[in-house]
Amino acid sequence: MMRFVFFWPFFMSIMWIVGGVYFWVYRERHWPWGENAPAPQLKDNPSISIIIPCFNEEKKR
C-alpha cells in the first residue's frame, strides 16, 4: 500500500508533464503570440455554467 501512496502521485505528475509537453509541441507552439495577436475564432458559443452560491450561512440574531 505504501508503494501505491508514493508512486501514484509520482506517476500522475509525470503524465501531466508529458501531456503538457505534447499539447505544446502539437498545438500551442504554432499559435501566434504577442500583443497584436488576434483572439482565436470560435465555431460556436462555449457551453458554460455560472454557479452562484446563494445560501446565507450567517447565524440570524
KEFIBA-90321 format. One record per atom (N, C-alpha, C): residue number from 1; atom name; x, y, z. Coordinates in nm, 3 decimals. Example, Ala and Ser with C-alpha at 12.3 -4.5 7.8 and 13.67 -1.06 7.14 Angstrom:
2
<node i="1" at="N" px="1.319" py="-0.569" pz="0.780"/>
<node i="1" at="CA" px="1.230" py="-0.450" pz="0.780"/>
<node i="1" at="C" px="1.320" py="-0.330" pz="0.780"/>
<node i="2" at="N" px="1.285" py="-0.225" pz="0.708"/>
<node i="2" at="CA" px="1.367" py="-0.106" pz="0.714"/>
<node i="2" at="C" px="1.290" py="0.003" pz="0.787"/>
end
This chain:
61
<node i="1" at="N" px="0.082" py="-0.119" pz="0.000"/>
<node i="1" at="CA" px="0.000" py="0.000" pz="0.000"/>
<node i="1" at="C" px="0.087" py="0.126" pz="0.000"/>
<node i="2" at="N" px="0.199" py="0.120" pz="0.069"/>
<node i="2" at="CA" px="0.287" py="0.237" pz="0.076"/>
<node i="2" at="C" px="0.344" py="0.270" pz="-0.061"/>
<node i="3" at="N" px="0.371" py="0.169" pz="-0.142"/>
<node i="3" at="CA" px="0.420" py="0.194" pz="-0.278"/>
<node i="3" at="C" px="0.315" py="0.269" pz="-0.359"/>
<node i="4" at="N" px="0.190" py="0.227" pz="-0.347"/>
<node i="4" at="CA" px="0.082" py="0.293" pz="-0.419"/>
<node i="4" at="C" px="0.069" py="0.439" pz="-0.377"/>
<node i="5" at="N" px="0.075" py="0.464" pz="-0.246"/>
<node i="5" at="CA" px="0.061" py="0.600" pz="-0.194"/>
<node i="5" at="C" px="0.174" py="0.689" pz="-0.245"/>
<node i="6" at="N" px="0.293" py="0.636" pz="-0.261"/>
<node i="6" at="CA" px="0.405" py="0.716" pz="-0.311"/>
<node i="6" at="C" px="0.405" py="0.725" pz="-0.463"/>
<node i="7" at="N" px="0.390" py="0.612" pz="-0.531"/>
<node i="7" at="CA" px="0.409" py="0.610" pz="-0.675"/>
<node i="7" at="C" px="0.291" py="0.664" pz="-0.755"/>
<node i="8" at="N" px="0.170" py="0.659" pz="-0.703"/>
<node i="8" at="CA" px="0.056" py="0.711" pz="-0.779"/>
<node i="8" at="C" px="0.069" py="0.861" pz="-0.806"/>
<node i="9" at="N" px="0.092" py="0.947" pz="-0.706"/>
<node i="9" at="CA" px="0.112" py="1.090" pz="-0.738"/>
<node i="9" at="C" px="0.234" py="1.114" pz="-0.826"/>
<node i="10" at="N" px="0.339" py="1.038" pz="-0.806"/>
<node i="10" at="CA" px="0.459" py="1.050" pz="-0.888"/>
<node i="10" at="C" px="0.428" py="1.016" pz="-1.034"/>
<node i="11" at="N" px="0.359" py="0.906" pz="-1.057"/>
<node i="11" at="CA" px="0.322" py="0.865" pz="-1.191"/>
<node i="11" at="C" px="0.229" py="0.966" pz="-1.256"/>
<node i="12" at="N" px="0.130" py="1.014" pz="-1.182"/>
<node i="12" at="CA" px="0.034" py="1.110" pz="-1.240"/>
<node i="12" at="C" px="0.100" py="1.244" pz="-1.269"/>
<node i="13" at="N" px="0.195" py="1.287" pz="-1.188"/>
<node i="13" at="CA" px="0.265" py="1.412" pz="-1.218"/>
<node i="13" at="C" px="0.345" py="1.398" pz="-1.347"/>
<node i="14" at="N" px="0.404" py="1.282" pz="-1.370"/>
<node i="14" at="CA" px="0.476" py="1.259" pz="-1.495"/>
<node i="14" at="C" px="0.378" py="1.260" pz="-1.613"/>
<node i="15" at="N" px="0.260" py="1.203" pz="-1.595"/>
<node i="15" at="CA" px="0.160" py="1.204" pz="-1.701"/>
<node i="15" at="C" px="0.116" py="1.347" pz="-1.735"/>
<node i="16" at="N" px="0.097" py="1.432" pz="-1.634"/>
<node i="16" at="CA" px="0.060" py="1.572" pz="-1.657"/>
<node i="16" at="C" px="0.170" py="1.646" pz="-1.733"/>
<node i="17" at="N" px="0.294" py="1.621" pz="-1.696"/>
<node i="17" at="CA" px="0.406" py="1.687" pz="-1.764"/>
<node i="17" at="C" px="0.414" py="1.642" pz="-1.909"/>
<node i="18" at="N" px="0.402" py="1.513" pz="-1.934"/>
<node i="18" at="CA" px="0.406" py="1.460" pz="-2.070"/>
<node i="18" at="C" px="0.289" py="1.515" pz="-2.152"/>
<node i="19" at="N" px="0.171" py="1.522" pz="-2.092"/>
<node i="19" at="CA" px="0.055" py="1.578" pz="-2.162"/>
<node i="19" at="C" px="0.073" py="1.725" pz="-2.195"/>
<node i="20" at="N" px="0.131" py="1.801" pz="-2.104"/>
<node i="20" at="CA" px="0.156" py="1.942" pz="-2.129"/>
<node i="20" at="C" px="0.258" py="1.964" pz="-2.239"/>
<node i="21" at="N" px="0.363" py="1.885" pz="-2.240"/>
<node i="21" at="CA" px="0.464" py="1.896" pz="-2.346"/>
<node i="21" at="C" px="0.404" py="1.855" pz="-2.480"/>
<node i="22" at="N" px="0.325" py="1.749" pz="-2.481"/>
<node i="22" at="CA" px="0.258" py="1.705" pz="-2.604"/>
<node i="22" at="C" px="0.168" py="1.815" pz="-2.659"/>
<node i="23" at="N" px="0.087" py="1.878" pz="-2.574"/>
<node i="23" at="CA" px="-0.002" py="1.986" pz="-2.617"/>
<node i="23" at="C" px="0.078" py="2.102" pz="-2.673"/>
<node i="24" at="N" px="0.187" py="2.137" pz="-2.608"/>
<node i="24" at="CA" px="0.269" py="2.248" pz="-2.657"/>
<node i="24" at="C" px="0.330" py="2.217" pz="-2.793"/>
<node i="25" at="N" px="0.383" py="2.094" pz="-2.809"/>
<node i="25" at="CA" px="0.451" py="2.058" pz="-2.934"/>
<node i="25" at="C" px="0.353" py="2.054" pz="-3.051"/>
<node i="26" at="N" px="0.235" py="1.997" pz="-3.032"/>
<node i="26" at="CA" px="0.144" py="1.976" pz="-3.144"/>
<node i="26" at="C" px="0.041" py="2.086" pz="-3.163"/>
<node i="27" at="N" px="0.018" py="2.172" pz="-3.065"/>
<node i="27" at="CA" px="-0.084" py="2.275" pz="-3.080"/>
<node i="27" at="C" px="-0.033" py="2.415" pz="-3.049"/>
<node i="28" at="N" px="0.007" py="2.437" pz="-2.926"/>
<node i="28" at="CA" px="0.034" py="2.572" pz="-2.878"/>
<node i="28" at="C" px="0.156" py="2.634" pz="-2.945"/>
<node i="29" at="N" px="0.251" py="2.557" pz="-2.989"/>
<node i="29" at="CA" px="0.373" py="2.610" pz="-3.049"/>
<node i="29" at="C" px="0.343" py="2.687" pz="-3.177"/>
<node i="30" at="N" px="0.237" py="2.650" pz="-3.249"/>
<node i="30" at="CA" px="0.205" py="2.712" pz="-3.376"/>
<node i="30" at="C" px="0.111" py="2.831" pz="-3.364"/>
<node i="31" at="N" px="0.064" py="2.861" pz="-3.245"/>
<node i="31" at="CA" px="-0.027" py="2.974" pz="-3.226"/>
<node i="31" at="C" px="0.051" py="3.105" pz="-3.237"/>
<node i="32" at="N" px="-0.013" py="3.210" pz="-3.290"/>
<node i="32" at="CA" px="0.055" py="3.340" pz="-3.292"/>
<node i="32" at="C" px="0.062" py="3.398" pz="-3.151"/>
<node i="33" at="N" px="0.176" py="3.458" pz="-3.117"/>
<node i="33" at="CA" px="0.197" py="3.515" pz="-2.985"/>
<node i="33" at="C" px="0.227" py="3.663" pz="-2.999"/>
<node i="34" at="N" px="0.208" py="3.736" pz="-2.895"/>
<node i="34" at="CA" px="0.243" py="3.877" pz="-2.894"/>
<node i="34" at="C" px="0.123" py="3.963" pz="-2.858"/>
<node i="35" at="N" px="0.149" py="4.091" pz="-2.840"/>
<node i="35" at="CA" px="0.043" py="4.184" pz="-2.801"/>
<node i="35" at="C" px="-0.057" py="4.207" pz="-2.913"/>
<node i="36" at="N" px="-0.015" py="4.199" pz="-3.037"/>
<node i="36" at="CA" px="-0.103" py="4.225" pz="-3.150"/>
<node i="36" at="C" px="-0.163" py="4.099" pz="-3.210"/>
<node i="37" at="N" px="-0.147" py="3.987" pz="-3.144"/>
<node i="37" at="CA" px="-0.202" py="3.861" pz="-3.195"/>
<node i="37" at="C" px="-0.354" py="3.863" pz="-3.180"/>
<node i="38" at="N" px="-0.427" py="3.821" pz="-3.283"/>
<node i="38" at="CA" px="-0.573" py="3.821" pz="-3.274"/>
<node i="38" at="C" px="-0.623" py="3.710" pz="-3.181"/>
<node i="39" at="N" px="-0.740" py="3.732" pz="-3.124"/>
<node i="39" at="CA" px="-0.802" py="3.630" pz="-3.040"/>
<node i="39" at="C" px="-0.848" py="3.514" pz="-3.128"/>
<node i="40" at="N" px="-0.846" py="3.391" pz="-3.077"/>
<node i="40" at="CA" px="-0.889" py="3.278" pz="-3.159"/>
<node i="40" at="C" px="-1.038" py="3.287" pz="-3.191"/>
<node i="41" at="N" px="-1.075" py="3.247" pz="-3.312"/>
<node i="41" at="CA" px="-1.214" py="3.247" pz="-3.354"/>
<node i="41" at="C" px="-1.280" py="3.116" pz="-3.311"/>
<node i="42" at="N" px="-1.396" py="3.126" pz="-3.248"/>
<node i="42" at="CA" px="-1.469" py="3.008" pz="-3.203"/>
<node i="42" at="C" px="-1.575" py="2.971" pz="-3.306"/>
<node i="43" at="N" px="-1.599" py="2.843" pz="-3.326"/>
<node i="43" at="CA" px="-1.702" py="2.798" pz="-3.419"/>
<node i="43" at="C" px="-1.841" py="2.822" pz="-3.363"/>
<node i="44" at="N" px="-1.854" py="2.815" pz="-3.230"/>
<node i="44" at="CA" px="-1.983" py="2.829" pz="-3.165"/>
<node i="44" at="C" px="-1.961" py="2.887" pz="-3.026"/>
<node i="45" at="N" px="-2.067" py="2.929" pz="-2.962"/>
<node i="45" at="CA" px="-2.054" py="2.978" pz="-2.825"/>
<node i="45" at="C" px="-2.017" py="2.862" pz="-2.733"/>
<node i="46" at="N" px="-1.925" py="2.884" pz="-2.639"/>
<node i="46" at="CA" px="-1.888" py="2.776" pz="-2.548"/>
<node i="46" at="C" px="-2.000" py="2.747" pz="-2.449"/>
<node i="47" at="N" px="-2.013" py="2.622" pz="-2.412"/>
<node i="47" at="CA" px="-2.111" py="2.582" pz="-2.311"/>
<node i="47" at="C" px="-2.049" py="2.602" pz="-2.174"/>
<node i="48" at="N" px="-2.103" py="2.694" pz="-2.098"/>
<node i="48" at="CA" px="-2.051" py="2.720" pz="-1.964"/>
<node i="48" at="C" px="-2.164" py="2.724" pz="-1.864"/>
<node i="49" at="N" px="-2.131" py="2.705" pz="-1.739"/>
<node i="49" at="CA" px="-2.226" py="2.717" pz="-1.630"/>
<node i="49" at="C" px="-2.170" py="2.816" pz="-1.530"/>
<node i="50" at="N" px="-2.254" py="2.906" pz="-1.485"/>
<node i="50" at="CA" px="-2.213" py="3.001" pz="-1.382"/>
<node i="50" at="C" px="-2.284" py="2.958" pz="-1.254"/>
<node i="51" at="N" px="-2.206" py="2.926" pz="-1.153"/>
<node i="51" at="CA" px="-2.261" py="2.878" pz="-1.027"/>
<node i="51" at="C" px="-2.244" py="2.989" pz="-0.924"/>
<node i="52" at="N" px="-2.355" py="3.031" pz="-0.866"/>
<node i="52" at="CA" px="-2.353" py="3.137" pz="-0.766"/>
<node i="52" at="C" px="-2.405" py="3.079" pz="-0.634"/>
<node i="53" at="N" px="-2.323" py="3.078" pz="-0.530"/>
<node i="53" at="CA" px="-2.372" py="3.029" pz="-0.401"/>
<node i="53" at="C" px="-2.474" py="3.127" pz="-0.343"/>
<node i="54" at="N" px="-2.590" py="3.078" pz="-0.308"/>
<node i="54" at="CA" px="-2.698" py="3.166" pz="-0.263"/>
<node i="54" at="C" px="-2.746" py="3.135" pz="-0.122"/>
<node i="55" at="N" px="-2.679" py="3.051" pz="-0.050"/>
<node i="55" at="CA" px="-2.723" py="3.016" pz="0.084"/>
<node i="55" at="C" px="-2.654" py="3.106" pz="0.184"/>
<node i="56" at="N" px="-2.731" py="3.172" pz="0.267"/>
<node i="56" at="CA" px="-2.676" py="3.259" pz="0.370"/>
<node i="56" at="C" px="-2.644" py="3.174" pz="0.492"/>
<node i="57" at="N" px="-2.516" py="3.156" pz="0.520"/>
<node i="57" at="CA" px="-2.475" py="3.071" pz="0.631"/>
<node i="57" at="C" px="-2.457" py="3.147" pz="0.761"/>
<node i="58" at="N" px="-2.476" py="3.276" pz="0.758"/>
<node i="58" at="CA" px="-2.461" py="3.356" pz="0.879"/>
<node i="58" at="C" px="-2.577" py="3.328" pz="0.974"/>
<node i="59" at="N" px="-2.545" py="3.321" pz="1.103"/>
<node i="59" at="CA" px="-2.648" py="3.297" pz="1.203"/>
<node i="59" at="C" px="-2.739" py="3.420" pz="1.214"/>
<node i="60" at="N" px="-2.867" py="3.393" pz="1.222"/>
<node i="60" at="CA" px="-2.962" py="3.503" pz="1.238"/>
<node i="60" at="C" px="-2.975" py="3.535" pz="1.385"/>
<node i="61" at="N" px="-2.982" py="3.663" pz="1.417"/>
<node i="61" at="CA" px="-2.990" py="3.704" pz="1.558"/>
<node i="61" at="C" px="-3.129" py="3.740" pz="1.596"/>
end
